[in-house]
Amino acid sequence: MTQAGDLREEIELSRDINTPDGGGGYTTTHEVVLTAPARIKVLKAGETIMAGRLASTQTLVVTIRNQPALADAATTWQLRNTRTNKTYDIKSITPDERSAFVDILCETGVI
């Protein structure tokens, strides 16, 4: 069970915003939707060889308090640890049994 004292990191959740560029294309920018204290737990890390290069991957669970801004959250959003400046792709968003906290499954380093 997560306690308030476990939320020692800070994360940002952002989504992509496509703005027409006037030439028939789009310019993509990131809009920060939410900044929150979080607990980050690494589930697994590994290295694989892809296309003749060594690629590292990391899977982790980020736990934050549930809040109204998460109602629209999707797996197309990105999560960034503001302390380390690492960005992660969101794989799933799961509230706990009381909907007090939300677990966000993330992955990085996938090519």
PDB file as gemmi writes it, atoms N, CA and C in Angstrom:
CRYST1    1.000    1.000    1.000  90.00  90.00  90.00 P 1                      
ATOM      1  N   MET A   1       0.846  -1.177   0.000  1.00  0.00           N  
ATOM      2  CA  MET A   1       0.000   0.000   0.000  1.00  0.00           C  
ATOM      3  C   MET A   1       0.895   1.246   0.000  1.00  0.00           C  
ATOM      4  N   THR A   2       0.589   2.165  -0.867  1.00  0.00           N  
ATOM      5  CA  THR A   2       1.378   3.388  -1.002  1.00  0.00           C  
ATOM      6  C   THR A   2       0.967   4.406   0.051  1.00  0.00           C  
ATOM      7  N   GLN A   3       1.963   5.028   0.656  1.00  0.00           N  
ATOM      8  CA  GLN A   3       1.749   6.089   1.634  1.00  0.00           C  
ATOM      9  C   GLN A   3       2.220   7.407   1.030  1.00  0.00           C  
ATOM     10  N   ALA A   4       1.787   8.522   1.578  1.00  0.00           N  
ATOM     11  CA  ALA A   4       2.183   9.838   1.070  1.00  0.00           C  
ATOM     12  C   ALA A   4       3.702  10.028   1.109  1.00  0.00           C  
ATOM     13  N   GLY A   5       4.376   9.463   2.109  1.00  0.00           N  
ATOM     14  CA  GLY A   5       5.826   9.592   2.231  1.00  0.00           C  
ATOM     15  C   GLY A   5       6.602   8.843   1.164  1.00  0.00           C  
ATOM     16  N   ASP A   6       5.933   7.927   0.432  1.00  0.00           N  
ATOM     17  CA  ASP A   6       6.582   7.172  -0.636  1.00  0.00           C  
ATOM     18  C   ASP A   6       6.727   7.983  -1.916  1.00  0.00           C  
ATOM     19  N   LEU A   7       6.007   9.086  -2.028  1.00  0.00           N  
ATOM     20  CA  LEU A   7       5.995   9.886  -3.255  1.00  0.00           C  
ATOM     21  C   LEU A   7       7.150  10.882  -3.225  1.00  0.00           C  
ATOM     22  N   ARG A   8       8.364  10.393  -3.522  1.00  0.00           N  
ATOM     23  CA  ARG A   8       9.575  11.207  -3.380  1.00  0.00           C  
ATOM     24  C   ARG A   8      10.095  11.786  -4.684  1.00  0.00           C  
ATOM     25  N   GLU A   9       9.609  11.323  -5.804  1.00  0.00           N  
ATOM     26  CA  GLU A   9      10.028  11.830  -7.111  1.00  0.00           C  
ATOM     27  C   GLU A   9       8.973  12.806  -7.628  1.00  0.00           C  
ATOM     28  N   GLU A  10       9.301  13.516  -8.704  1.00  0.00           N  
ATOM     29  CA  GLU A  10       8.319  14.380  -9.348  1.00  0.00           C  
ATOM     30  C   GLU A  10       8.272  14.025 -10.831  1.00  0.00           C  
ATOM     31  N   ILE A  11       7.049  13.889 -11.350  1.00  0.00           N  
ATOM     32  CA  ILE A  11       6.878  13.519 -12.753  1.00  0.00           C  
ATOM     33  C   ILE A  11       5.987  14.545 -13.454  1.00  0.00           C  
ATOM     34  N   GLU A  12       6.097  14.536 -14.780  1.00  0.00           N  
ATOM     35  CA  GLU A  12       5.199  15.326 -15.625  1.00  0.00           C  
ATOM     36  C   GLU A  12       4.552  14.381 -16.620  1.00  0.00           C  
ATOM     37  N   LEU A  13       3.247  14.523 -16.798  1.00  0.00           N  
ATOM     38  CA  LEU A  13       2.539  13.814 -17.850  1.00  0.00           C  
ATOM     39  C   LEU A  13       2.258  14.820 -18.950  1.00  0.00           C  
ATOM     40  N   SER A  14       2.595  14.461 -20.183  1.00  0.00           N  
ATOM     41  CA  SER A  14       2.370  15.388 -21.295  1.00  0.00           C  
ATOM     42  C   SER A  14       1.732  14.649 -22.462  1.00  0.00           C  
ATOM     43  N   ARG A  15       1.058  15.418 -23.288  1.00  0.00           N  
ATOM     44  CA  ARG A  15       0.443  14.857 -24.485  1.00  0.00           C  
ATOM     45  C   ARG A  15       0.899  15.668 -25.687  1.00  0.00           C  
ATOM     46  N   ASP A  16       0.824  15.054 -26.850  1.00  0.00           N  
ATOM     47  CA  ASP A  16       1.202  15.721 -28.089  1.00  0.00           C  
ATOM     48  C   ASP A  16       0.045  16.573 -28.595  1.00  0.00           C  
ATOM     49  N   ILE A  17       0.367  17.774 -29.042  1.00  0.00           N  
ATOM     50  CA  ILE A  17      -0.602  18.674 -29.647  1.00  0.00           C  
ATOM     51  C   ILE A  17      -0.153  18.921 -31.082  1.00  0.00           C  
ATOM     52  N   ASN A  18      -1.008  18.610 -32.044  1.00  0.00           N  
ATOM     53  CA  ASN A  18      -0.710  18.852 -33.452  1.00  0.00           C  
ATOM     54  C   ASN A  18      -1.326  20.177 -33.879  1.00  0.00           C  
ATOM     55  N   THR A  19      -0.493  21.074 -34.366  1.00  0.00           N  
ATOM     56  CA  THR A  19      -0.925  22.392 -34.817  1.00  0.00           C  
ATOM     57  C   THR A  19      -0.662  22.501 -36.319  1.00  0.00           C  
ATOM     58  N   PRO A  20      -1.674  22.897 -37.115  1.00  0.00           N  
ATOM     59  CA  PRO A  20      -1.438  23.045 -38.559  1.00  0.00           C  
ATOM     60  C   PRO A  20      -0.328  24.056 -38.822  1.00  0.00           C  
ATOM     61  N   ASP A  21       0.570  23.723 -39.769  1.00  0.00           N  
ATOM     62  CA  ASP A  21       1.696  24.609 -40.069  1.00  0.00           C  
ATOM     63  C   ASP A  21       1.439  25.506 -41.274  1.00  0.00           C  
ATOM     64  N   GLY A  22       0.255  25.428 -41.861  1.00  0.00           N  
ATOM     65  CA  GLY A  22      -0.081  26.283 -42.994  1.00  0.00           C  
ATOM     66  C   GLY A  22       0.341  25.721 -44.333  1.00  0.00           C  
ATOM     67  N   GLY A  23       1.105  24.662 -44.336  1.00  0.00           N  
ATOM     68  CA  GLY A  23       1.572  24.062 -45.585  1.00  0.00           C  
ATOM     69  C   GLY A  23       0.975  22.689 -45.806  1.00  0.00           C  
ATOM     70  N   GLY A  24      -0.082  22.354 -45.090  1.00  0.00           N  
ATOM     71  CA  GLY A  24      -0.716  21.047 -45.228  1.00  0.00           C  
ATOM     72  C   GLY A  24      -0.228  20.017 -44.229  1.00  0.00           C  
ATOM     73  N   GLY A  25       0.768  20.363 -43.424  1.00  0.00           N  
ATOM     74  CA  GLY A  25       1.298  19.448 -42.418  1.00  0.00           C  
ATOM     75  C   GLY A  25       0.983  19.931 -41.012  1.00  0.00           C  
ATOM     76  N   TYR A  26       1.617  19.331 -40.051  1.00  0.00           N  
ATOM     77  CA  TYR A  26       1.410  19.665 -38.653  1.00  0.00           C  
ATOM     78  C   TYR A  26       2.739  19.826 -37.928  1.00  0.00           C  
ATOM     79  N   THR A  27       2.728  20.678 -36.934  1.00  0.00           N  
ATOM     80  CA  THR A  27       3.847  20.810 -36.015  1.00  0.00           C  
ATOM     81  C   THR A  27       3.404  20.185 -34.695  1.00  0.00           C  
ATOM     82  N   THR A  28       4.198  19.266 -34.172  1.00  0.00           N  
ATOM     83  CA  THR A  28       3.839  18.583 -32.937  1.00  0.00           C  
ATOM     84  C   THR A  28       4.606  19.193 -31.771  1.00  0.00           C  
ATOM     85  N   THR A  29       3.874  19.570 -30.731  1.00  0.00           N  
ATOM     86  CA  THR A  29       4.474  20.084 -29.505  1.00  0.00           C  
ATOM     87  C   THR A  29       3.936  19.279 -28.327  1.00  0.00           C  
ATOM     88  N   HIS A  30       4.650  19.320 -27.215  1.00  0.00           N  
ATOM     89  CA  HIS A  30       4.220  18.626 -26.008  1.00  0.00           C  
ATOM     90  C   HIS A  30       3.562  19.620 -25.069  1.00  0.00           C  
ATOM     91  N   GLU A  31       2.409  19.249 -24.555  1.00  0.00           N  
ATOM     92  CA  GLU A  31       1.704  20.065 -23.569  1.00  0.00           C  
ATOM     93  C   GLU A  31       1.707  19.317 -22.242  1.00  0.00           C  
ATOM     94  N   VAL A  32       2.287  19.926 -21.210  1.00  0.00           N  
ATOM     95  CA  VAL A  32       2.295  19.303 -19.885  1.00  0.00           C  
ATOM     96  C   VAL A  32       0.894  19.427 -19.294  1.00  0.00           C  
ATOM     97  N   VAL A  33       0.305  18.280 -18.993  1.00  0.00           N  
ATOM     98  CA  VAL A  33      -1.054  18.233 -18.466  1.00  0.00           C  
ATOM     99  C   VAL A  33      -1.047  18.179 -16.948  1.00  0.00           C  
ATOM    100  N   LEU A  34      -0.034  17.520 -16.382  1.00  0.00           N  
ATOM    101  CA  LEU A  34      -0.025  17.261 -14.954  1.00  0.00           C  
ATOM    102  C   LEU A  34       1.404  17.149 -14.439  1.00  0.00           C  
ATOM    103  N   THR A  35       1.678  17.796 -13.323  1.00  0.00           N  
ATOM    104  CA  THR A  35       2.924  17.619 -12.582  1.00  0.00           C  
ATOM    105  C   THR A  35       2.531  17.111 -11.202  1.00  0.00           C  
ATOM    106  N   ALA A  36       3.168  16.020 -10.756  1.00  0.00           N  
ATOM    107  CA  ALA A  36       2.750  15.418  -9.496  1.00  0.00           C  
ATOM    108  C   ALA A  36       3.908  14.702  -8.819  1.00  0.00           C  
ATOM    109  N   PRO A  37       3.871  14.606  -7.470  1.00  0.00           N  
ATOM    110  CA  PRO A  37       4.837  13.770  -6.768  1.00  0.00           C  
ATOM    111  C   PRO A  37       4.528  12.299  -7.063  1.00  0.00           C  
ATOM    112  N   ALA A  38       5.573  11.476  -7.113  1.00  0.00           N  
ATOM    113  CA  ALA A  38       5.375  10.091  -7.524  1.00  0.00           C  
ATOM    114  C   ALA A  38       6.335   9.142  -6.826  1.00  0.00           C  
ATOM    115  N   ARG A  39       5.964   7.883  -6.843  1.00  0.00           N  
ATOM    116  CA  ARG A  39       6.843   6.781  -6.415  1.00  0.00           C  
ATOM    117  C   ARG A  39       7.206   6.025  -7.686  1.00  0.00           C  
ATOM    118  N   ILE A  40       8.488   5.821  -7.913  1.00  0.00           N  
ATOM    119  CA  ILE A  40       8.948   5.129  -9.110  1.00  0.00           C  
ATOM    120  C   ILE A  40       9.631   3.831  -8.698  1.00  0.00           C  
ATOM    121  N   LYS A  41       9.146   2.726  -9.254  1.00  0.00           N  
ATOM    122  CA  LYS A  41       9.703   1.413  -8.938  1.00  0.00           C  
ATOM    123  C   LYS A  41      10.084   0.727 -10.249  1.00  0.00           C  
ATOM    124  N   VAL A  42      11.359   0.384 -10.392  1.00  0.00           N  
ATOM    125  CA  VAL A  42      11.842  -0.314 -11.589  1.00  0.00           C  
ATOM    126  C   VAL A  42      11.442  -1.780 -11.479  1.00  0.00           C  
ATOM    127  N   LEU A  43      10.739  -2.280 -12.500  1.00  0.00           N  
ATOM    128  CA  LEU A  43      10.336  -3.685 -12.519  1.00  0.00           C  
ATOM    129  C   LEU A  43      11.404  -4.558 -13.143  1.00  0.00           C  
ATOM    130  N   LYS A  44      11.917  -4.127 -14.288  1.00  0.00           N  
ATOM    131  CA  LYS A  44      12.983  -4.891 -14.923  1.00  0.00           C  
ATOM    132  C   LYS A  44      13.760  -3.991 -15.863  1.00  0.00           C  
ATOM    133  N   ALA A  45      14.986  -4.378 -16.095  1.00  0.00           N  
ATOM    134  CA  ALA A  45      15.847  -3.673 -17.037  1.00  0.00           C  
ATOM    135  C   ALA A  45      16.642  -4.716 -17.785  1.00  0.00           C  
ATOM    136  N   GLY A  46      16.945  -4.407 -19.025  1.00  0.00           N  
ATOM    137  CA  GLY A  46      17.695  -5.380 -19.807  1.00  0.00           C  
ATOM    138  C   GLY A  46      18.318  -4.754 -21.026  1.00  0.00           C  
ATOM    139  N   GLU A  47      19.090  -5.568 -21.723  1.00  0.00           N  
ATOM    140  CA  GLU A  47      19.741  -5.121 -22.946  1.00  0.00           C  
ATOM    141  C   GLU A  47      19.503  -6.165 -24.024  1.00  0.00           C  
ATOM    142  N   THR A  48      19.251  -5.689 -25.232  1.00  0.00           N  
ATOM    143  CA  THR A  48      19.084  -6.569 -26.377  1.00  0.00           C  
ATOM    144  C   THR A  48      19.889  -6.016 -27.538  1.00  0.00           C  
ATOM    145  N   ILE A  49      20.171  -6.885 -28.482  1.00  0.00           N  
ATOM    146  CA  ILE A  49      20.855  -6.436 -29.689  1.00  0.00           C  
ATOM    147  C   ILE A  49      19.816  -6.331 -30.792  1.00  0.00           C  
ATOM    148  N   MET A  50      19.651  -5.114 -31.292  1.00  0.00           N  
ATOM    149  CA  MET A  50      18.695  -4.855 -32.368  1.00  0.00           C  
ATOM    150  C   MET A  50      19.436  -4.137 -33.478  1.00  0.00           C  
ATOM    151  N   ALA A  51      19.344  -4.678 -34.694  1.00  0.00           N  
ATOM    152  CA  ALA A  51      19.999  -4.088 -35.864  1.00  0.00           C  
ATOM    153  C   ALA A  51      21.502  -3.915 -35.633  1.00  0.00           C  
ATOM    154  N   GLY A  52      22.092  -4.874 -34.940  1.00  0.00           N  
ATOM    155  CA  GLY A  52      23.535  -4.833 -34.722  1.00  0.00           C  
ATOM    156  C   GLY A  52      23.992  -3.863 -33.660  1.00  0.00           C  
ATOM    157  N   ARG A  53      23.036  -3.258 -32.924  1.00  0.00           N  
ATOM    158  CA  ARG A  53      23.393  -2.301 -31.863  1.00  0.00           C  
ATOM    159  C   ARG A  53      22.811  -2.754 -30.542  1.00  0.00           C  
ATOM    160  N   LEU A  54      23.493  -2.415 -29.485  1.00  0.00           N  
ATOM    161  CA  LEU A  54      23.034  -2.743 -28.149  1.00  0.00           C  
ATOM    162  C   LEU A  54      21.995  -1.713 -27.717  1.00  0.00           C  
ATOM    163  N   ALA A  55      20.813  -2.182 -27.333  1.00  0.00           N  
ATOM    164  CA  ALA A  55      19.731  -1.292 -26.902  1.00  0.00           C  
ATOM    165  C   ALA A  55      19.287  -1.705 -25.500  1.00  0.00           C  
ATOM    166  N   SER A  56      19.177  -0.747 -24.604  1.00  0.00           N  
ATOM    167  CA  SER A  56      18.726  -1.054 -23.251  1.00  0.00           C  
ATOM    168  C   SER A  56      17.263  -0.678 -23.109  1.00  0.00           C  
ATOM    169  N   THR A  57      16.552  -1.458 -22.321  1.00  0.00           N  
ATOM    170  CA  THR A  57      15.150  -1.180 -22.035  1.00  0.00           C  
ATOM    171  C   THR A  57      14.956  -1.177 -20.531  1.00  0.00           C  
ATOM    172  N   GLN A  58      13.942  -0.458 -20.098  1.00  0.00           N  
ATOM    173  CA  GLN A  58      13.623  -0.384 -18.680  1.00  0.00           C  
ATOM    174  C   GLN A  58      12.107  -0.307 -18.539  1.00  0.00           C  
ATOM    175  N   THR A  59      11.551  -1.171 -17.708  1.00  0.00           N  
ATOM    176  CA  THR A  59      10.122  -1.168 -17.425  1.00  0.00           C  
ATOM    177  C   THR A  59       9.938  -0.769 -15.969  1.00  0.00           C  
ATOM    178  N   LEU A  60       9.024   0.158 -15.720  1.00  0.00           N  
ATOM    179  CA  LEU A  60       8.810   0.618 -14.354  1.00  0.00           C  
ATOM    180  C   LEU A  60       7.354   0.963 -14.102  1.00  0.00           C  
ATOM    181  N   VAL A  61       7.016   1.039 -12.825  1.00  0.00           N  
ATOM    182  CA  VAL A  61       5.683   1.453 -12.398  1.00  0.00           C  
ATOM    183  C   VAL A  61       5.822   2.760 -11.636  1.00  0.00           C  
ATOM    184  N   VAL A  62       5.032   3.743 -12.052  1.00  0.00           N  
ATOM    185  CA  VAL A  62       5.008   5.047 -11.403  1.00  0.00           C  
ATOM    186  C   VAL A  62       3.660   5.171 -10.704  1.00  0.00           C  
ATOM    187  N   THR A  63       3.682   5.452  -9.410  1.00  0.00           N  
ATOM    188  CA  THR A  63       2.455   5.589  -8.626  1.00  0.00           C  
ATOM    189  C   THR A  63       2.267   7.043  -8.242  1.00  0.00           C  
ATOM    190  N   ILE A  64       1.080   7.589  -8.552  1.00  0.00           N  
ATOM    191  CA  ILE A  64       0.733   8.960  -8.174  1.00  0.00           C  
ATOM    192  C   ILE A  64      -0.666   8.958  -7.581  1.00  0.00           C  
ATOM    193  N   ARG A  65      -1.002  10.057  -6.909  1.00  0.00           N  
ATOM    194  CA  ARG A  65      -2.367  10.191  -6.397  1.00  0.00           C  
ATOM    195  C   ARG A  65      -3.333  10.368  -7.557  1.00  0.00           C  
ATOM    196  N   ASN A  66      -4.504   9.765  -7.438  1.00  0.00           N  
ATOM    197  CA  ASN A  66      -5.530   9.918  -8.464  1.00  0.00           C  
ATOM    198  C   ASN A  66      -6.066  11.340  -8.414  1.00  0.00           C  
ATOM    199  N   GLN A  67      -6.298  11.947  -9.560  1.00  0.00           N  
ATOM    200  CA  GLN A  67      -6.792  13.318  -9.639  1.00  0.00           C  
ATOM    201  C   GLN A  67      -7.580  13.514 -10.928  1.00  0.00           C  
ATOM    202  N   PRO A  68      -8.421  14.546 -10.981  1.00  0.00           N  
ATOM    203  CA  PRO A  68      -9.289  14.752 -12.144  1.00  0.00           C  
ATOM    204  C   PRO A  68      -8.544  14.876 -13.476  1.00  0.00           C  
ATOM    205  N   ALA A  69      -7.326  15.389 -13.478  1.00  0.00           N  
ATOM    206  CA  ALA A  69      -6.574  15.549 -14.725  1.00  0.00           C  
ATOM    207  C   ALA A  69      -6.260  14.205 -15.376  1.00  0.00           C  
ATOM    208  N   LEU A  70      -6.347  13.110 -14.625  1.00  0.00           N  
ATOM    209  CA  LEU A  70      -6.057  11.784 -15.173  1.00  0.00           C  
ATOM    210  C   LEU A  70      -7.256  11.167 -15.895  1.00  0.00           C  
ATOM    211  N   ALA A  71      -8.401  11.813 -15.841  1.00  0.00           N  
ATOM    212  CA  ALA A  71      -9.601  11.262 -16.481  1.00  0.00           C  
ATOM    213  C   ALA A  71      -9.411  11.086 -17.983  1.00  0.00           C  
ATOM    214  N   ASP A  72      -8.653  11.962 -18.624  1.00  0.00           N  
ATOM    215  CA  ASP A  72      -8.421  11.888 -20.064  1.00  0.00           C  
ATOM    216  C   ASP A  72      -7.096  11.223 -20.422  1.00  0.00           C  
ATOM    217  N   ALA A  73      -6.359  10.756 -19.441  1.00  0.00           N  
ATOM    218  CA  ALA A  73      -5.032  10.186 -19.697  1.00  0.00           C  
ATOM    219  C   ALA A  73      -5.132   8.975 -20.618  1.00  0.00           C  
ATOM    220  N   ALA A  74      -4.146   8.864 -21.507  1.00  0.00           N  
ATOM    221  CA  ALA A  74      -4.133   7.775 -22.479  1.00  0.00           C  
ATOM    222  C   ALA A  74      -2.717   7.247 -22.650  1.00  0.00           C  
ATOM    223  N   THR A  75      -2.610   6.105 -23.294  1.00  0.00           N  
ATOM    224  CA  THR A  75      -1.297   5.506 -23.509  1.00  0.00           C  
ATOM    225  C   THR A  75      -0.504   6.235 -24.596  1.00  0.00           C  
ATOM    226  N   THR A  76      -1.105   7.214 -25.227  1.00  0.00           N  
ATOM    227  CA  THR A  76      -0.379   8.036 -26.207  1.00  0.00           C  
ATOM    228  C   THR A  76       0.382   9.169 -25.523  1.00  0.00           C  
ATOM    229  N   TRP A  77       0.137   9.383 -24.238  1.00  0.00           N  
ATOM    230  CA  TRP A  77       0.832  10.410 -23.486  1.00  0.00           C  
ATOM    231  C   TRP A  77       2.235   9.920 -23.138  1.00  0.00           C  
ATOM    232  N   GLN A  78       3.075  10.847 -22.658  1.00  0.00           N  
ATOM    233  CA  GLN A  78       4.404  10.506 -22.193  1.00  0.00           C  
ATOM    234  C   GLN A  78       4.572  10.939 -20.747  1.00  0.00           C  
ATOM    235  N   LEU A  79       5.455  10.246 -20.051  1.00  0.00           N  
ATOM    236  CA  LEU A  79       5.766  10.555 -18.662  1.00  0.00           C  
ATOM    237  C   LEU A  79       7.236  10.923 -18.598  1.00  0.00           C  
ATOM    238  N   ARG A  80       7.550  11.993 -17.857  1.00  0.00           N  
ATOM    239  CA  ARG A  80       8.940  12.434 -17.703  1.00  0.00           C  
ATOM    240  C   ARG A  80       9.262  12.587 -16.235  1.00  0.00           C  
ATOM    241  N   ASN A  81      10.380  11.982 -15.807  1.00  0.00           N  
ATOM    242  CA  ASN A  81      10.899  12.164 -14.458  1.00  0.00           C  
ATOM    243  C   ASN A  81      11.640  13.498 -14.459  1.00  0.00           C  
ATOM    244  N   THR A  82      11.160  14.481 -13.717  1.00  0.00           N  
ATOM    245  CA  THR A  82      11.754  15.818 -13.763  1.00  0.00           C  
ATOM    246  C   THR A  82      13.142  15.870 -13.120  1.00  0.00           C  
ATOM    247  N   ARG A  83      13.458  14.924 -12.245  1.00  0.00           N  
ATOM    248  CA  ARG A  83      14.779  14.919 -11.611  1.00  0.00           C  
ATOM    249  C   ARG A  83      15.848  14.395 -12.564  1.00  0.00           C  
ATOM    250  N   THR A  84      15.552  13.309 -13.264  1.00  0.00           N  
ATOM    251  CA  THR A  84      16.532  12.700 -14.161  1.00  0.00           C  
ATOM    252  C   THR A  84      16.347  13.133 -15.615  1.00  0.00           C  
ATOM    253  N   ASN A  85      15.230  13.760 -15.919  1.00  0.00           N  
ATOM    254  CA  ASN A  85      14.874  14.210 -17.264  1.00  0.00           C  
ATOM    255  C   ASN A  85      14.694  13.047 -18.245  1.00  0.00           C  
ATOM    256  N   LYS A  86      14.431  11.837 -17.740  1.00  0.00           N  
ATOM    257  CA  LYS A  86      14.160  10.683 -18.603  1.00  0.00           C  
ATOM    258  C   LYS A  86      12.689  10.676 -18.988  1.00  0.00           C  
ATOM    259  N   THR A  87      12.433  10.331 -20.245  1.00  0.00           N  
ATOM    260  CA  THR A  87      11.071  10.270 -20.754  1.00  0.00           C  
ATOM    261  C   THR A  87      10.691   8.817 -21.000  1.00  0.00           C  
ATOM    262  N   TYR A  88       9.450   8.468 -20.647  1.00  0.00           N  
ATOM    263  CA  TYR A  88       8.968   7.100 -20.757  1.00  0.00           C  
ATOM    264  C   TYR A  88       7.675   7.060 -21.566  1.00  0.00           C  
ATOM    265  N   ASP A  89       7.485   5.962 -22.302  1.00  0.00           N  
ATOM    266  CA  ASP A  89       6.224   5.715 -23.001  1.00  0.00           C  
ATOM    267  C   ASP A  89       5.283   5.019 -22.036  1.00  0.00           C  
ATOM    268  N   ILE A  90       4.036   5.467 -21.991  1.00  0.00           N  
ATOM    269  CA  ILE A  90       3.037   4.890 -21.095  1.00  0.00           C  
ATOM    270  C   ILE A  90       2.416   3.671 -21.764  1.00  0.00           C  
ATOM    271  N   LYS A  91       2.383   2.548 -21.049  1.00  0.00           N  
ATOM    272  CA  LYS A  91       1.797   1.307 -21.561  1.00  0.00           C  
ATOM    273  C   LYS A  91       0.401   1.058 -20.996  1.00  0.00           C  
ATOM    274  N   SER A  92       0.175   1.403 -19.723  1.00  0.00           N  
ATOM    275  CA  SER A  92      -1.163   1.249 -19.129  1.00  0.00           C  
ATOM    276  C   SER A  92      -1.308   2.152 -17.913  1.00  0.00           C  
ATOM    277  N   ILE A  93      -2.563   2.483 -17.612  1.00  0.00           N  
ATOM    278  CA  ILE A  93      -2.889   3.335 -16.459  1.00  0.00           C  
ATOM    279  C   ILE A  93      -3.957   2.599 -15.666  1.00  0.00           C  
ATOM    280  N   THR A  94      -3.638   2.251 -14.406  1.00  0.00           N  
ATOM    281  CA  THR A  94      -4.528   1.425 -13.599  1.00  0.00           C  
ATOM    282  C   THR A  94      -4.738   2.034 -12.219  1.00  0.00           C  
ATOM    283  N   PRO A  95      -5.985   2.396 -11.866  1.00  0.00           N  
ATOM    284  CA  PRO A  95      -6.238   2.878 -10.505  1.00  0.00           C  
ATOM    285  C   PRO A  95      -6.202   1.712  -9.506  1.00  0.00           C  
ATOM    286  N   ASP A  96      -5.871   2.021  -8.239  1.00  0.00           N  
ATOM    287  CA  ASP A  96      -5.873   0.974  -7.226  1.00  0.00           C  
ATOM    288  C   ASP A  96      -7.314   0.667  -6.805  1.00  0.00           C  
ATOM    289  N   GLU A  97      -7.461  -0.248  -5.863  1.00  0.00           N  
ATOM    290  CA  GLU A  97      -8.793  -0.729  -5.486  1.00  0.00           C  
ATOM    291  C   GLU A  97      -9.695   0.349  -4.879  1.00  0.00           C  
ATOM    292  N   ARG A  98      -9.120   1.383  -4.283  1.00  0.00           N  
ATOM    293  CA  ARG A  98      -9.922   2.470  -3.696  1.00  0.00           C  
ATOM    294  C   ARG A  98      -9.942   3.708  -4.573  1.00  0.00           C  
ATOM    295  N   SER A  99      -9.251   3.677  -5.710  1.00  0.00           N  
ATOM    296  CA  SER A  99      -9.094   4.819  -6.621  1.00  0.00           C  
ATOM    297  C   SER A  99      -8.421   6.007  -5.946  1.00  0.00           C  
ATOM    298  N   ALA A 100      -7.602   5.729  -4.934  1.00  0.00           N  
ATOM    299  CA  ALA A 100      -6.848   6.790  -4.266  1.00  0.00           C  
ATOM    300  C   ALA A 100      -5.545   7.071  -5.007  1.00  0.00           C  
ATOM    301  N   PHE A 101      -4.942   6.009  -5.554  1.00  0.00           N  
ATOM    302  CA  PHE A 101      -3.686   6.126  -6.294  1.00  0.00           C  
ATOM    303  C   PHE A 101      -3.848   5.483  -7.664  1.00  0.00           C  
ATOM    304  N   VAL A 102      -2.950   5.854  -8.570  1.00  0.00           N  
ATOM    305  CA  VAL A 102      -2.958   5.298  -9.918  1.00  0.00           C  
ATOM    306  C   VAL A 102      -1.565   4.765 -10.219  1.00  0.00           C  
ATOM    307  N   ASP A 103      -1.499   3.547 -10.758  1.00  0.00           N  
ATOM    308  CA  ASP A 103      -0.239   2.961 -11.201  1.00  0.00           C  
ATOM    309  C   ASP A 103      -0.127   3.148 -12.704  1.00  0.00           C  
ATOM    310  N   ILE A 104       1.006   3.702 -13.146  1.00  0.00           N  
ATOM    311  CA  ILE A 104       1.258   3.934 -14.559  1.00  0.00           C  
ATOM    312  C   ILE A 104       2.432   3.045 -14.964  1.00  0.00           C  
ATOM    313  N   LEU A 105       2.155   2.061 -15.834  1.00  0.00           N  
ATOM    314  CA  LEU A 105       3.193   1.188 -16.337  1.00  0.00           C  
ATOM    315  C   LEU A 105       3.885   1.878 -17.503  1.00  0.00           C  
ATOM    316  N   CYS A 106       5.210   2.027 -17.417  1.00  0.00           N  
ATOM    317  CA  CYS A 106       5.986   2.774 -18.422  1.00  0.00           C  
ATOM    318  C   CYS A 106       7.146   1.935 -18.928  1.00  0.00           C  
ATOM    319  N   GLU A 107       7.631   2.324 -20.097  1.00  0.00           N  
ATOM    320  CA  GLU A 107       8.775   1.649 -20.693  1.00  0.00           C  
ATOM    321  C   GLU A 107       9.626   2.670 -21.418  1.00  0.00           C  
ATOM    322  N   THR A 108      10.933   2.473 -21.381  1.00  0.00           N  
ATOM    323  CA  THR A 108      11.842   3.357 -22.089  1.00  0.00           C  
ATOM    324  C   THR A 108      12.862   2.537 -22.866  1.00  0.00           C  
ATOM    325  N   GLY A 109      13.494   3.172 -23.807  1.00  0.00           N  
ATOM    326  CA  GLY A 109      14.569   2.538 -24.536  1.00  0.00           C  
ATOM    327  C   GLY A 109      14.123   1.602 -25.637  1.00  0.00           C  
ATOM    328  N   VAL A 110      12.853   1.579 -25.972  1.00  0.00           N  
ATOM    329  CA  VAL A 110      12.356   0.696 -27.023  1.00  0.00           C  
ATOM    330  C   VAL A 110      12.623   1.341 -28.370  1.00  0.00           C  
ATOM    331  N   ILE A 111      13.245   0.593 -29.266  1.00  0.00           N  
ATOM    332  CA  ILE A 111      13.540   1.118 -30.593  1.00  0.00           C  
ATOM    333  C   ILE A 111      12.535   0.576 -31.580  1.00  0.00           C  
TER     334      ILE A 111                                                      
END                                                                             
